[in-house]
Amino acid sequence: MPGLYHGFWKMISNENFEAYLKALDVNIAVRKIATLVFCDKDINQNGDHFLIRTFSPFRSYTMEFDIGQEFEEDLKGIDDRKCMTTVTWDGERLECVQKGEIEDRGWTHWIDEDHLHVELRARGVTCKQVFKRT
């Protein structure tokens, strides 16, 4: 099992987030508010089973999945869409593909020492986030 993602992670940088939200067709008022706050992640990893909770003062989101198993993801509170999602290992990285209305949507997570790196992708736009393990 690659990587040990289990733990609490505090965001320290969030690059190009507003452009990513715009690529998801999130309205301007929500985009402006969302870019003002940083979020934290609580990741529970048990082998290839993950529970990822993302918290912010504005909105929170929970995602639960098993590696390699496609599931319907309800993105209520993000961009209010549903998509078919599959997360797989690519070496030490978690690679997510989200199939639905938005082209080229997905994300990548990887750990470098005590930092969690996250790249969020949609319609050719990439947001880069970095979290520090606490």
Salt bridges, closest charged atoms under 4 A:
GLU18 OE2 - ARG31 NE 3.84
GLU18 OE2 - LYS32 NZ 3.04
ASP25 OD2 - ARG81 NH2 3.19
ASP25 OD2 - ARG123 NH1 3.09
ASP40 OD2 - LYS10 NZ 3.44
ASP42 OD2 - ARG53 NH2 3.57
GLU64 OE2 - HIS49 NE2 2.77
ASP66 OD1 - HIS49 ND1 2.71
ASP79 OD2 - ARG81 NH1 2.86
ASP79 OD2 - ARG105 NH1 2.75
GLU95 OE1 - ARG121 NH2 3.70
GLU101 OE1 - ARG81 NE 3.15
ASP114 OD1 - HIS115 ND1 2.98
ASP114 OD2 - LYS132 NZ 2.34
